[in-house]
Protein backbone atom coordinates (compact mmCIF):
# COMPACT_ATOMS: atom_id res chain seq x y z
CA UNK A 1 0.00 0.00 0.00
CA UNK A 2 1.44 3.37 -0.94
CA UNK A 3 1.07 6.62 0.98
CA UNK A 4 -1.69 7.90 -1.29
CA UNK A 5 -3.87 4.88 -0.42
CA UNK A 6 -3.43 5.68 3.29
CA UNK A 7 -4.39 9.35 3.01
CA UNK A 8 -7.87 10.59 3.78
CA UNK A 9 -9.72 12.48 1.07
CA UNK A 10 -11.14 15.89 1.88
CA UNK A 11 -14.75 16.08 0.67
CA UNK A 12 -17.07 19.08 0.88
CA UNK A 13 -20.78 18.86 1.61
CA UNK A 14 -23.09 19.07 -0.31
CA UNK A 15 -21.77 15.91 -1.91
CA UNK A 16 -21.23 16.12 -5.65
CA UNK A 17 -21.99 13.25 -8.05
CA UNK A 18 -18.35 12.97 -9.17
CA UNK A 19 -17.14 12.80 -5.55
CA UNK A 20 -19.74 10.14 -4.73
CA UNK A 21 -18.89 7.97 -7.74
CA UNK A 22 -15.16 8.19 -7.01
CA UNK A 23 -15.51 6.89 -3.44
CA UNK A 24 -14.87 3.22 -2.72
CA UNK A 25 -15.65 1.08 0.29
CA UNK A 26 -12.71 1.46 2.67
CA UNK A 27 -11.78 5.01 1.65
CA UNK A 28 -10.96 7.32 4.54
CA UNK A 29 -12.69 10.69 4.21
CA UNK A 30 -12.63 14.01 6.06
CA UNK A 31 -16.02 15.67 5.59
CA UNK A 32 -16.53 19.43 5.82
CA UNK A 33 -19.82 21.27 5.53
CA UNK A 34 -23.27 20.85 7.04
CA UNK A 35 -24.59 17.56 8.43
CA UNK A 36 -27.95 16.98 10.10
CA UNK A 37 -28.36 14.83 13.18
CA UNK A 38 -31.37 12.51 13.13
CA UNK A 39 -32.17 9.32 14.96
CA UNK A 40 -35.12 6.91 15.13
CA UNK A 41 -38.08 9.14 15.94
CA UNK A 42 -36.83 11.98 13.73
CA UNK A 43 -36.52 9.49 10.86
CA UNK A 44 -40.08 8.31 11.43
CA UNK A 45 -41.27 11.93 11.25
CA UNK A 46 -39.29 12.60 8.06
CA UNK A 47 -40.67 9.40 6.51
CA UNK A 48 -44.25 10.30 7.46
CA UNK A 49 -43.80 13.83 6.11
CA UNK A 50 -42.60 12.42 2.77
CA UNK A 51 -45.57 10.05 2.63
CA UNK A 52 -47.97 12.98 3.23
CA UNK A 53 -46.20 15.23 0.74
CA UNK A 54 -45.26 17.70 3.47
CA UNK A 55 -42.18 19.92 3.26
CA UNK A 56 -39.17 18.57 5.17
CA UNK A 57 -37.19 20.75 7.60
CA UNK A 58 -34.12 20.53 5.33
CA UNK A 59 -33.34 19.66 1.70
CA UNK A 60 -32.55 15.95 1.39
CA UNK A 61 -30.77 16.53 -1.95
CA UNK A 62 -27.96 18.51 -0.30
CA UNK A 63 -28.01 16.77 3.08
CA UNK A 64 -25.83 14.30 4.89
CA UNK A 65 -27.59 12.74 7.87
CA UNK A 66 -25.56 11.76 10.95
CA UNK A 67 -27.24 9.13 13.11
CA UNK A 68 -26.37 10.81 16.39
CA UNK A 69 -27.64 12.85 19.30
CA UNK A 70 -25.22 15.04 21.23
CA UNK A 71 -24.64 14.85 24.95
CA UNK A 72 -25.46 18.05 26.88
CA UNK A 73 -23.29 20.97 25.82
CA UNK A 74 -20.68 21.88 28.45
CA UNK A 75 -20.26 25.57 29.29
CA UNK A 76 -18.14 27.37 26.72
CA UNK A 77 -18.45 24.55 24.13
CA UNK A 78 -20.33 24.42 20.83
CA UNK A 79 -21.72 20.93 21.42
CA UNK A 80 -21.38 18.01 23.80
CA UNK A 81 -19.81 14.70 22.89
CA UNK A 82 -21.32 13.30 19.72
CA UNK A 83 -20.83 9.82 18.36
CA UNK A 84 -22.69 7.55 15.94
CA UNK A 85 -25.62 5.37 16.87
CA UNK A 86 -26.40 1.99 15.32
CA UNK A 87 -27.61 2.60 11.79
CA UNK A 88 -29.88 -0.40 11.29
CA UNK A 89 -32.43 1.30 13.57
CA UNK A 90 -33.07 3.75 10.70
CA UNK A 91 -33.12 1.10 7.94
CA UNK A 92 -36.90 0.91 7.59
CA UNK A 93 -37.06 4.63 6.76
CA UNK A 94 -33.79 5.07 4.84
CA UNK A 95 -34.69 3.74 1.35
CA UNK A 96 -37.51 6.31 1.11
CA UNK A 97 -35.13 9.12 2.11
CA UNK A 98 -32.53 7.97 -0.44
CA UNK A 99 -35.20 7.70 -3.14
CA UNK A 100 -36.10 11.32 -2.38
CA UNK A 101 -32.55 12.61 -2.78
CA UNK A 102 -30.49 11.78 0.32
CA UNK A 103 -26.90 11.15 -0.81
CA UNK A 104 -24.96 10.66 2.42
CA UNK A 105 -25.45 9.01 5.80
CA UNK A 106 -23.08 8.63 8.76
CA UNK A 107 -23.50 5.99 11.44
CA UNK A 108 -22.09 2.73 12.72
CA UNK A 109 -22.75 -0.87 11.83
CA UNK A 110 -23.95 -2.55 8.67
CA UNK A 111 -27.08 -1.77 6.67
CA UNK A 112 -29.96 -3.91 5.47
CA UNK A 113 -30.06 -5.35 1.97
CA UNK A 114 -32.82 -2.84 1.10
CA UNK A 115 -30.69 0.13 2.16
CA UNK A 116 -27.64 -1.13 0.24
CA UNK A 117 -29.82 -1.62 -2.86
CA UNK A 118 -31.16 1.94 -2.55
CA UNK A 119 -27.62 3.28 -2.09
CA UNK A 120 -26.56 1.59 -5.33
CA UNK A 121 -29.73 2.44 -7.30
CA UNK A 122 -29.74 6.15 -6.39
CA UNK A 123 -25.98 6.80 -6.07
CA UNK A 124 -25.65 7.45 -2.34
CA UNK A 125 -22.88 6.62 0.17
CA UNK A 126 -22.96 5.31 3.72
CA UNK A 127 -20.06 6.45 5.88
CA UNK A 128 -19.02 4.85 9.14
CA UNK A 129 -18.03 7.15 11.98
CA UNK A 130 -15.54 6.02 14.55
CA UNK A 131 -17.26 4.89 17.72
CA UNK A 132 -15.70 5.60 21.09
CA UNK A 133 -14.26 8.99 20.20
CA UNK A 134 -17.38 11.12 20.68
CA UNK A 135 -15.53 13.79 22.68
CA UNK A 136 -12.92 14.10 19.94
CA UNK A 137 -15.56 14.09 17.18
CA UNK A 138 -17.26 17.05 18.84
CA UNK A 139 -14.12 19.10 18.23
CA UNK A 140 -14.82 18.88 14.48
CA UNK A 141 -18.16 20.67 15.04
CA UNK A 142 -17.77 24.42 14.53
CA UNK A 143 -21.45 25.40 14.79
CA UNK A 144 -24.65 23.70 15.95
CA UNK A 145 -28.23 24.87 15.62
CA UNK A 146 -31.63 23.33 16.26
CA UNK A 147 -33.56 22.74 13.03
CA UNK A 148 -36.66 20.68 13.86
CA UNK A 149 -38.52 18.52 16.37
CA UNK A 150 -37.38 20.37 19.48
CA UNK A 151 -39.70 18.17 21.55
CA UNK A 152 -37.27 15.27 20.99
CA UNK A 153 -34.66 16.94 23.19
CA UNK A 154 -31.16 15.65 22.36
CA UNK A 155 -32.64 13.66 19.46
CA UNK A 156 -34.06 16.75 17.74
CA UNK A 157 -32.67 17.47 14.30
CA UNK A 158 -29.66 19.77 14.47
CA UNK A 159 -27.60 21.27 11.70
CA UNK A 160 -23.91 20.90 12.46
CA UNK A 161 -21.18 22.69 10.57
CA UNK A 162 -18.22 20.30 10.61
CA UNK A 163 -14.62 20.60 9.48
CA UNK A 164 -12.56 17.51 8.69
CA UNK A 165 -15.00 15.11 10.36
CA UNK A 166 -13.34 11.65 10.02
CA UNK A 167 -15.37 8.85 8.41
CA UNK A 168 -14.77 5.74 6.34
CA UNK A 169 -16.83 4.63 3.33
CA UNK A 170 -18.78 1.50 4.27
CA UNK A 171 -21.16 1.28 1.28
CA UNK A 172 -20.29 2.98 -2.00
CA UNK A 173 -22.39 3.87 -5.05
CA UNK A 174 -21.41 0.61 -6.78
CA UNK A 175 -22.87 -1.55 -4.02
CA UNK A 176 -19.56 -2.49 -2.42
CA UNK A 177 -19.69 -3.18 1.31
CA UNK A 178 -16.61 -2.79 3.51
CA UNK A 179 -17.97 -5.18 6.15
CA UNK A 180 -18.68 -7.91 3.57
CA UNK A 181 -15.21 -7.40 2.05
CA UNK A 182 -13.57 -7.74 5.47
CA UNK A 183 -15.62 -10.85 6.27
CA UNK A 184 -14.68 -12.44 2.93
CA UNK A 185 -11.00 -11.62 3.49
CA UNK A 186 -11.18 -13.19 6.95
CA UNK A 187 -12.80 -16.36 5.54
CA UNK A 188 -10.09 -16.66 2.88
CA UNK A 189 -7.32 -16.26 5.45
CA UNK A 190 -8.79 -18.61 8.08
PyMOL commands that set and color helices and strands:
alter all, ss='L'
color gray80, all
select helices_A, chain A and resi 3-6+17-22+40-52+60-62+87-99+113-122+134-138+150-155+178-189
alter helices_A, ss='H'
color red, helices_A
select strands_A, chain A and resi 9-12+28-37+64-66+104-107+125-129+141-148+157-171
alter strands_A, ss='S'
color yellow, strands_A
deselect
rebuild
show_as cartoon
